[in-house]
Amino acid sequence: MKTVLTAAALFAVLLLSACDWSSVGFNGTCKEYCASVKVTENESQTDIDSAMKQKCEAMGRHGTPQVLDKSKTEVGFTCPV
């Protein structure tokens, strides 16, 4: 019984640490320091870059985020280490 609970706990940790951006296809792409921002069609690239940088800085990461994938409504990226 203890083994089952331990396995369940490990599985829960894996689920919580995974990035799930199924709407833009990020599943399995990003392992850590992953983030995404919602975007609108009329948003400038400068505004999007600023939002990504702010989100990374909130995680304690500084530098230029690397875009992994994007759609019309969302941009997924990883923050520099």
C-alpha positions in Angstrom: 0.0 0.0 0.0 2.8 2.4 0.8 4.4 1.8 -2.6 1.1 2.7 -4.3 0.9 5.9 -2.4 4.5 6.8 -3.1 4.0 6.1 -6.8 0.8 8.2 -6.8 2.7 11.1 -5.1 5.5 11.0 -7.7 2.9 11.0 -10.5 1.2 14.0 -9.0 4.5 15.9 -8.9 5.2 15.1 -12.5 1.8 16.4 -13.5 2.2 19.6 -11.6 5.6 20.3 -13.1 4.6 19.6 -16.7 3.8 22.4 -19.1 0.4 21.9 -20.6 -0.2 24.2 -23.5 -2.4 21.9 -25.6 -4.0 24.8 -27.4 -0.7 25.6 -29.1 1.0 22.3 -29.1 3.7 22.7 -26.4 3.1 19.3 -24.8 6.5 17.7 -24.1 8.4 20.6 -25.6 9.3 22.5 -22.5 10.8 21.0 -19.4 11.4 23.9 -17.0 11.0 27.7 -16.8 8.1 27.4 -19.2 5.5 30.1 -19.6 2.9 31.4 -22.0 1.1 34.6 -22.7 -2.2 35.3 -24.3 -2.1 37.5 -27.3 -4.5 39.3 -29.5 -4.3 39.9 -33.2 -3.7 43.6 -32.9 -1.0 43.3 -30.3 2.5 44.5 -31.4 5.5 42.3 -31.3 7.1 44.8 -28.9 4.1 44.3 -26.5 4.4 40.6 -26.7 8.1 40.6 -26.1 7.6 42.8 -23.1 4.9 40.5 -21.6 7.2 37.5 -22.1 10.2 39.3 -20.5 8.0 40.4 -17.5 6.7 36.8 -17.0 10.3 35.5 -17.0 11.5 38.2 -14.6 8.6 37.2 -12.2 10.2 33.7 -12.2 13.6 35.2 -11.3 14.9 34.7 -14.9 16.5 37.5 -16.9 17.5 37.7 -20.5 15.7 37.0 -23.8 13.0 34.4 -23.7 13.1 31.7 -26.4 9.8 31.2 -28.3 8.8 27.6 -28.6 5.6 27.8 -30.4 2.8 30.3 -31.1 -0.8 30.5 -32.3 -3.2 33.4 -32.9 -4.1 33.5 -29.2 -1.1 32.4 -27.3 2.8 32.3 -27.3 4.7 29.7 -25.4 8.3 30.2 -24.5 11.0 29.2 -22.1 12.9 31.6 -19.9 16.7 31.8 -19.9 18.4 29.9 -17.1 
